Amino acid sequence: MSEIKVPAMGESITEGTVSRWLVKEGETVNQGDVLLELETDKVNIEISAEESGVLEKIVRQEGETVEIGETIGTLSAGTGGGSGASASQPAATEQKQSAPAPEAPTPPPAPVAAAPESSDNGSKTASPSARKLARERGIELDQVQSKDPIGRVYQDDVKTHNTQAAAPTAPPAKAPATAPSAPAAGGSTYTKPVERQRMSRRRATIAKRLVEAQQTAAMLTTFNEVDMTAIMDVRKRRKDKFKEKHEINLGFMSFFTKAVVGALKKFPTINAEIDGEDVVLKKYYDIGIAVSAKEGLVVPVVRDADRLGFAEIEKSIADLASKARSNTLALSDLQGGTFTITNGGTFGSLLSTPILNTPQVGILGMHKIQLRPVAIDAERMENRPMMYIALSYDHRIIDGSEAVRFLVTVKELLEDPESLLIEG
């Protein structure tokens, strides 16, 4: 019998949630068959059978949180069609079992809180690093307030425990499954219909990290606007030859990516991150492109964007967006990133304040292109295609003047796209 274990999934991922089992207990599987899907905060992972046999037992049920290396099921060797009686059992037992009988109900999964890991420090479910830090600091995990929607305690929760303990909050009351009854015409009552849905692990993680970004960073946003006339003129003149040569459309994202890289080279602190009391200046340009997928926002990364031409950037973004929407992104597509671009204009947003993709210290927001009257000089007005752009930044290491000049640089590069094409 072999154990089915949670595989290593990258240094930044320590646990996941059993999304669904694709095989039932007693079913035969071949080597390489997919047994289950595991949902992490970044991607969904398929776990396959390492050998042929029968799924003997499902140890961890759907919806349960599991950690790297944990046993989640057992697989018995062989090609039998089920887990029937063994050869060592008496013949009478076999005869007794030969008549069809109703399947015994699967016992309900044991609650996560009963896991052995909770015995050494409180009854709360916590990551190993959080338990270690709590022991070192003499903190009871039951007293630590978790920012995780499902209540799991992480290392950052323990680190911030002292400030949270100063203002404890009462546990939230469990919401009713249905809304309270309301009086209807004639004095009768009726129940308003509601639907309760559990957050996906990815959505819960997005919520947790967005709140963390606002709580840990001194985040500010500065705005400017770009006259898109020149870019739209270049695209109009060059799009047919560009597509004929490169077999990809010339979109807006390649212009913005190139402009951002050019501005980051002039203002390297915006391409950095904070590590304790150190500022880590990154000498490479891996640009994250926010993509809206079915289960929430993901930010795949265009690697070494400074070394890519316009066609390579467009192909890379198109490939990553396709993977995001088909839920086939690999962990390597999401890890890292030095700066992020998000385009709310795709959905019609005219202006917004994007939230930092920590530990990055800068994110550029694009918006809808809209015709607006613009003063050309003291006597002339023209309707021009204009776009508001926003830079959210971490004021802990980026001064306001630096942020403003960065955004002005992006604006100037976009309004002179011929230079970007020549350089690209």
C-alpha positions as CSV (number, residue, x, y, z in Angstrom):
1,M,0.0,0.0,0.0
2,S,1.3,3.5,-0.9
3,E,0.4,6.8,0.6
4,I,-0.9,9.7,-1.5
5,K,0.9,12.8,-0.3
6,V,0.5,16.5,-1.0
7,P,3.5,17.4,-3.3
8,A,5.8,20.4,-2.9
9,M,4.3,23.3,-4.9
10,G,6.8,26.1,-4.7
11,E,8.6,27.8,-1.8
12,S,5.8,30.3,-1.3
13,I,3.0,27.7,-1.0
14,T,2.8,25.6,2.2
15,E,-0.7,24.3,2.1
16,G,-3.9,23.9,0.0
17,T,-7.5,22.9,0.1
18,V,-8.9,19.6,-1.3
19,S,-11.1,20.9,-4.1
20,R,-12.6,17.6,-5.3
21,W,-11.8,13.9,-5.6
22,L,-12.1,12.6,-9.1
23,V,-11.9,9.0,-7.9
24,K,-14.0,7.2,-5.3
25,E,-12.8,4.7,-2.7
26,G,-12.6,1.3,-4.2
27,E,-12.1,2.4,-7.8
28,T,-9.2,1.2,-9.9
29,V,-6.8,3.7,-11.3
30,N,-3.8,3.5,-13.7
31,Q,-0.5,5.2,-13.2
32,G,-0.8,8.9,-14.2
33,D,-4.6,9.1,-13.7
34,V,-5.7,12.3,-12.0
35,L,-6.9,11.4,-8.5
36,L,-7.9,14.9,-7.1
37,E,-7.7,18.6,-7.6
38,L,-5.9,20.7,-4.9
39,E,-6.7,24.4,-4.7
40,T,-4.0,26.8,-3.6
41,D,-4.0,30.5,-3.2
42,K,-2.4,30.8,-6.7
43,V,-3.3,27.9,-8.9
44,N,-5.2,24.6,-8.9
45,I,-3.0,21.5,-8.9
46,E,-3.9,18.1,-10.2
47,I,-2.4,15.2,-8.2
48,S,-1.9,12.0,-10.2
49,A,-1.5,8.3,-9.2
50,E,2.2,7.4,-9.0
51,E,1.3,3.7,-9.7
52,S,-1.6,1.6,-10.7
53,G,-3.9,0.1,-8.1
54,V,-7.1,0.7,-6.1
55,L,-7.9,3.9,-4.1
56,E,-8.1,2.2,-0.7
57,K,-9.0,5.2,1.4
58,I,-9.6,8.9,1.2
59,V,-8.0,10.4,4.3
60,R,-8.8,14.1,3.7
61,Q,-12.2,15.1,2.4
62,E,-13.2,17.9,0.0
63,G,-12.9,21.3,1.6
64,E,-10.3,20.3,4.1
65,T,-7.0,22.2,4.4
66,V,-3.8,20.1,3.9
67,E,-0.1,20.9,4.2
68,I,2.9,19.9,2.1
69,G,3.9,16.3,2.7
70,E,0.6,15.4,4.4
71,T,-1.1,12.0,3.6
72,I,-4.5,12.6,2.0
73,G,-5.2,9.0,0.8
74,T,-3.9,5.5,0.3
75,L,-3.5,3.5,-2.8
76,S,-3.2,-0.3,-2.8
77,A,-1.2,-2.1,-5.4
78,G,-3.0,-4.3,-7.9
79,T,-5.6,-4.0,-10.6
80,G,-8.7,-5.2,-8.7
81,G,-12.0,-3.4,-9.3
82,G,-12.6,-2.7,-5.6
83,S,-11.5,-3.2,-2.0
84,G,-13.5,-6.4,-1.4
85,A,-12.7,-9.2,1.1
86,S,-9.1,-10.4,1.3
87,A,-8.1,-14.0,0.6
88,S,-7.4,-14.6,4.3
89,Q,-11.0,-14.1,5.3
90,P,-13.1,-17.2,6.0
91,A,-15.2,-18.5,3.1
92,A,-18.4,-18.0,5.1
93,T,-17.6,-14.4,5.3
94,E,-17.3,-14.2,1.5
95,Q,-20.6,-15.9,1.1
96,K,-22.3,-13.6,3.5
97,Q,-20.9,-10.6,1.6
98,S,-21.8,-12.0,-1.8
99,A,-25.4,-10.8,-1.6
100,P,-25.9,-7.2,-2.7
101,A,-26.0,-4.9,0.3
102,P,-26.4,-1.2,0.6
103,E,-23.2,0.7,0.9
104,A,-22.2,1.9,4.3
105,P,-22.4,5.7,4.5
106,T,-19.0,7.5,4.4
107,P,-18.2,8.8,7.9
108,P,-18.2,12.6,8.1
109,P,-14.7,14.2,7.9
110,A,-13.1,14.9,11.2
111,P,-12.9,18.6,12.0
112,V,-9.7,20.3,11.2
113,A,-9.4,21.7,14.7
114,A,-8.8,18.1,16.0
115,A,-5.5,17.8,14.1
116,P,-2.5,16.8,16.3
117,E,-0.7,20.0,15.4
118,S,-3.0,21.9,17.8
119,S,-1.9,20.1,20.9
120,D,1.2,22.1,21.7
121,N,-0.2,25.6,21.7
122,G,-3.9,26.3,21.8
123,S,-6.7,24.8,19.8
124,K,-6.7,27.1,16.8
125,T,-5.5,25.8,13.4
126,A,-2.2,27.5,12.5
127,S,0.6,27.2,10.0
128,P,3.8,25.5,11.3
129,S,5.7,28.8,11.1
130,A,3.0,30.6,13.2
131,R,3.2,27.9,15.9
132,K,6.9,28.1,16.1
133,L,6.9,31.9,16.4
134,A,4.1,31.7,19.0
135,R,6.1,29.3,21.1
136,E,9.2,31.5,20.9
137,R,7.2,34.6,22.0
138,G,5.2,32.8,24.7
139,I,1.9,33.6,22.9
140,E,-1.3,31.5,23.2
141,L,-2.6,30.9,19.7
142,D,-6.2,31.1,21.0
143,Q,-5.6,34.7,21.8
144,V,-4.2,35.6,18.3
145,Q,-6.7,37.3,16.0
146,S,-6.5,35.8,12.5
147,K,-7.1,37.8,9.3
148,D,-7.8,34.6,7.4
149,P,-11.5,34.3,6.4
150,I,-11.4,30.6,7.5
151,G,-9.7,31.4,10.8
152,R,-6.3,29.9,10.2
153,V,-3.5,31.7,12.0
154,Y,-0.4,32.7,10.0
155,Q,3.0,34.0,11.0
156,D,2.0,37.6,10.3
157,D,-1.0,37.3,12.6
158,V,1.4,36.3,15.5
159,K,3.8,39.2,14.6
160,T,1.0,41.7,14.9
161,H,-0.6,40.1,18.0
162,N,0.7,42.7,20.5
163,T,-1.0,45.6,18.6
164,Q,-4.2,43.6,18.1
165,A,-4.4,42.6,21.8
166,A,-4.7,46.3,22.7
167,A,-8.1,46.4,21.1
168,P,-9.7,42.9,21.1
169,T,-12.9,42.4,19.1
170,A,-15.8,40.1,19.9
171,P,-16.1,37.1,17.6
172,P,-18.6,37.7,14.8
173,A,-22.0,36.2,15.2
174,K,-22.9,33.4,12.8
175,A,-25.1,34.8,10.1
176,P,-28.5,33.1,9.7
177,A,-29.0,30.8,6.7
178,T,-32.0,32.9,5.7
179,A,-33.0,36.5,6.2
180,P,-35.5,37.2,9.0
181,S,-39.1,37.0,8.1
182,A,-40.8,40.3,7.1
183,P,-44.5,41.1,7.3
184,A,-46.4,41.0,4.0
185,A,-49.6,42.5,3.0
186,G,-52.5,41.3,5.1
187,G,-50.3,40.5,8.2
188,S,-48.7,37.2,7.0
189,T,-45.0,36.7,7.0
190,Y,-42.6,35.5,4.3
191,T,-38.9,34.5,4.3
192,K,-36.6,36.4,2.0
193,P,-34.5,34.0,0.0
194,V,-30.7,34.2,0.4
195,E,-27.9,32.0,-0.8
196,R,-24.7,31.3,1.2
197,Q,-21.5,30.4,-0.7
198,R,-18.2,29.5,0.7
199,M,-15.3,31.6,-0.6
200,S,-12.9,29.8,-2.8
201,R,-9.4,29.5,-1.4
202,R,-8.1,31.9,-4.0
203,R,-10.8,34.5,-3.3
204,A,-10.2,34.2,0.4
205,T,-6.5,34.7,-0.1
206,I,-7.1,37.7,-2.4
207,A,-9.2,39.3,0.3
208,K,-6.6,38.6,3.0
209,R,-3.7,40.0,1.0
210,L,-5.6,43.2,-0.1
211,V,-6.4,43.9,3.5
212,E,-2.8,43.2,4.5
213,A,-1.5,45.6,1.8
214,Q,-3.7,48.4,3.2
215,Q,-2.7,47.6,6.8
216,T,1.1,47.3,6.2
217,A,1.9,49.8,3.5
218,A,1.7,53.6,3.6
219,M,-0.2,53.6,0.4
220,L,-0.9,56.7,-1.6
221,T,-2.1,57.3,-5.2
222,T,-1.2,60.0,-7.6
223,F,-3.0,60.6,-10.9
224,N,-2.3,62.0,-14.4
225,E,-3.8,61.8,-17.8
226,V,-2.4,60.6,-21.2
227,D,-3.3,61.9,-24.6
228,M,-3.7,58.7,-26.6
229,T,-3.8,60.3,-30.0
230,A,-0.2,59.4,-31.0
231,I,-0.5,55.8,-29.9
232,M,-3.8,55.3,-31.7
233,D,-2.3,56.9,-34.8
234,V,0.7,54.5,-34.6
235,R,-1.5,51.5,-34.2
236,K,-3.7,52.6,-37.1
237,R,-0.7,53.0,-39.4
238,R,1.2,49.9,-38.3
239,K,-1.3,47.3,-37.1
240,D,-1.7,45.5,-40.4
241,K,2.0,45.1,-41.2
242,F,2.7,44.3,-37.5
243,K,0.1,41.4,-37.5
244,E,1.3,40.2,-40.9
245,K,4.9,40.0,-39.6
246,H,4.4,38.8,-36.1
247,E,0.9,37.1,-36.2
248,I,-0.3,39.0,-33.2
249,N,-2.3,42.2,-32.8
250,L,-0.5,45.4,-31.7
251,G,-2.4,46.3,-28.5
252,F,-2.1,49.0,-25.9
253,M,-0.4,46.8,-23.2
254,S,2.9,46.6,-25.0
255,F,3.1,50.4,-25.1
256,F,2.3,50.7,-21.4
257,T,4.8,47.9,-20.5
258,K,7.6,49.6,-22.5
259,A,6.8,53.0,-20.9
260,V,6.7,51.5,-17.4
261,V,10.1,49.8,-17.9
262,G,11.6,53.1,-19.2
263,A,10.2,55.0,-16.2
264,L,11.4,52.3,-13.7
265,K,14.9,52.6,-15.1
266,K,14.9,56.3,-14.2
267,F,13.3,55.7,-10.8
268,P,14.7,52.4,-9.5
269,T,13.2,52.7,-6.0
270,I,9.7,52.0,-7.5
271,N,11.1,48.7,-8.8
272,A,12.1,47.6,-5.3
273,E,10.7,46.0,-2.2
274,I,11.1,46.4,1.6
275,D,12.8,43.5,3.5
276,G,12.8,44.4,7.2
277,E,14.9,47.5,7.4
278,D,16.5,47.0,4.0
279,V,15.4,48.2,0.6
280,V,16.0,45.6,-2.1
281,L,16.6,47.3,-5.5
282,K,15.8,44.9,-8.3
283,K,18.0,45.3,-11.4
284,Y,15.5,43.3,-13.6
285,Y,12.0,44.1,-14.9
286,D,9.5,41.3,-14.4
287,I,6.1,43.1,-15.0
288,G,2.9,41.6,-13.6
289,I,-0.2,42.0,-15.7
290,A,-3.4,41.8,-13.7
291,V,-6.0,39.5,-15.4
292,S,-9.5,38.9,-14.3
293,A,-10.3,35.1,-14.2
294,K,-13.4,33.2,-13.2
295,E,-12.2,32.7,-9.6
296,G,-10.7,36.1,-9.1
297,L,-7.9,38.4,-10.1
298,V,-4.5,36.8,-10.9
299,V,-1.3,38.5,-11.8
300,P,0.9,36.5,-14.2
301,V,4.3,37.9,-14.9
302,V,6.0,38.9,-18.2
303,R,9.7,38.1,-17.5
304,D,12.5,40.4,-18.5
305,A,10.2,42.8,-20.2
306,D,13.1,45.2,-20.8
307,R,14.6,42.6,-23.2
308,L,11.4,42.0,-25.2
309,G,10.2,43.7,-28.3
310,F,6.6,44.7,-28.8
311,A,5.6,41.5,-30.5
312,E,7.2,39.4,-27.8
313,I,5.4,41.3,-25.1
314,E,2.0,41.0,-26.9
315,K,2.5,37.3,-27.4
316,S,3.5,36.8,-23.8
317,I,0.5,38.7,-22.4
318,A,-1.9,36.9,-24.8
319,D,-0.5,33.5,-23.7
320,L,-0.7,34.3,-20.0
321,A,-4.2,35.7,-20.3
322,S,-5.4,32.6,-22.1
323,K,-3.9,30.4,-19.4
324,A,-5.5,32.5,-16.6
325,R,-9.0,32.1,-18.2
326,S,-8.6,28.4,-18.7
327,N,-7.1,27.9,-15.2
328,T,-3.9,26.4,-16.5
329,L,-1.4,28.9,-15.2
330,A,1.7,27.3,-13.6
331,L,3.2,28.5,-10.4
332,S,6.2,29.8,-12.3
333,D,3.9,32.1,-14.3
334,L,2.8,33.8,-11.1
335,Q,5.9,33.9,-8.8
336,G,8.0,37.0,-8.5
337,G,7.2,40.3,-10.3
338,T,8.7,43.7,-9.6
339,F,5.9,46.0,-10.7
340,T,2.3,45.5,-11.7
341,I,0.0,47.0,-14.4
342,T,-3.8,46.7,-14.1
343,N,-6.3,47.8,-16.7
344,G,-9.7,48.7,-15.2
345,G,-10.6,50.4,-18.5
346,T,-11.4,46.9,-19.9
347,F,-14.5,47.0,-17.8
348,G,-15.3,50.7,-18.4
349,S,-13.6,52.2,-15.3
350,L,-12.8,55.9,-15.7
351,L,-10.8,56.4,-12.6
352,S,-9.7,54.2,-9.7
353,T,-7.0,53.7,-7.0
354,P,-5.3,50.3,-7.5
355,I,-4.1,48.4,-4.4
356,L,-0.5,47.4,-4.2
357,N,0.4,43.8,-5.1
358,T,2.7,43.3,-2.1
359,P,5.7,43.0,-1.6
360,Q,5.9,45.3,-4.6
361,V,5.8,49.0,-3.9
362,G,4.2,50.3,-7.1
363,I,1.2,49.5,-9.3
364,L,0.0,51.4,-12.4
365,G,-3.7,51.6,-13.1
366,M,-5.0,52.1,-16.7
367,H,-8.5,53.3,-17.4
368,K,-11.0,53.8,-20.2
369,I,-10.1,55.9,-23.2
370,Q,-12.6,58.6,-23.6
371,L,-13.0,61.6,-25.9
372,R,-12.7,64.8,-23.9
373,P,-12.2,68.5,-24.9
374,V,-8.6,69.5,-24.5
375,A,-7.0,72.9,-24.8
376,I,-4.4,72.8,-27.6
377,D,-3.4,76.4,-27.0
378,A,-4.9,79.6,-25.7
379,E,-7.4,79.7,-28.7
380,R,-8.0,76.1,-29.8
381,M,-9.9,73.2,-28.2
382,E,-10.0,69.7,-29.7
383,N,-11.7,66.5,-28.7
384,R,-8.9,64.0,-27.9
385,P,-8.9,60.4,-26.8
386,M,-7.7,60.7,-23.1
387,M,-6.9,58.2,-20.5
388,Y,-6.5,58.8,-16.7
389,I,-3.6,56.8,-15.2
390,A,-3.0,56.2,-11.6
391,L,0.1,55.2,-9.6
392,S,-0.4,53.7,-6.2
393,Y,2.9,53.5,-4.2
394,D,4.3,52.7,-0.8
395,H,5.2,56.1,0.8
396,R,7.6,54.3,3.2
397,I,10.3,54.3,0.6
398,I,8.9,56.4,-2.3
399,D,8.6,60.1,-1.9
400,G,5.6,62.0,-3.4
401,S,7.8,63.9,-5.8
402,E,9.4,60.7,-7.0
403,A,6.0,59.1,-7.6
404,V,4.7,62.2,-9.5
405,R,7.8,62.4,-11.7
406,F,7.6,58.6,-12.4
407,L,4.0,59.0,-13.6
408,V,4.9,62.1,-15.7
409,T,7.7,60.0,-17.3
410,V,5.2,57.3,-18.2
411,K,2.9,59.9,-19.7
412,E,5.7,61.5,-21.8
413,L,6.8,58.1,-23.1
414,L,3.3,57.1,-24.1
415,E,2.7,60.4,-25.8
416,D,5.8,59.8,-27.9
417,P,5.3,56.2,-28.9
418,E,7.6,56.4,-31.9
419,S,10.6,56.4,-29.6
420,L,9.3,53.3,-27.8
421,L,8.9,51.5,-31.1
422,I,12.4,52.4,-32.2
423,E,13.9,51.2,-28.9
424,G,11.7,48.1,-28.9
